[in-house]
Amino acid sequence: MFLAAVAARHADEFIVVVMDQAGRHVAGEFQVPANMRLVFLPPYSPKLSPAEHLWEVLREDWFANTVFIDLNAVENMLSDGLFALESDIERVQRLTGFKWITTTSLNAK
């Protein structure tokens, strides 16, 4: 469902989804949309994961030194952070645009 939602939201773009090899990521068959390619990282390589850099920014910019009254407040802050990152394309590109991701061979359809 997640892959389909991302593909639909970015229907005019080609998407490279970088994933670690967590059990839930490799346990079943994925329905990969036509405008998307999955790239699996080698095992035990969190420094290569673009998502880790985004989570670091979320933790530092939206969650640091914050006490939340309930889980809804946490979810709202996470949504705010994700929407802010989504609207700052240049920042996300700087955080996640590793050379091995941005090469033309990976972006070929």
Secondary structure, DSSP 8 states (H G I E B T S, - for coil): -HHHHHHHHTTTS-EEEEE---HHHHSS-----TTEEEEE--TT-GGG-HHHHHHHHHIIIIITT---SSHHHHHHHHHHHHHHHHH-HHHHHHHH--HHHHSHHHH--
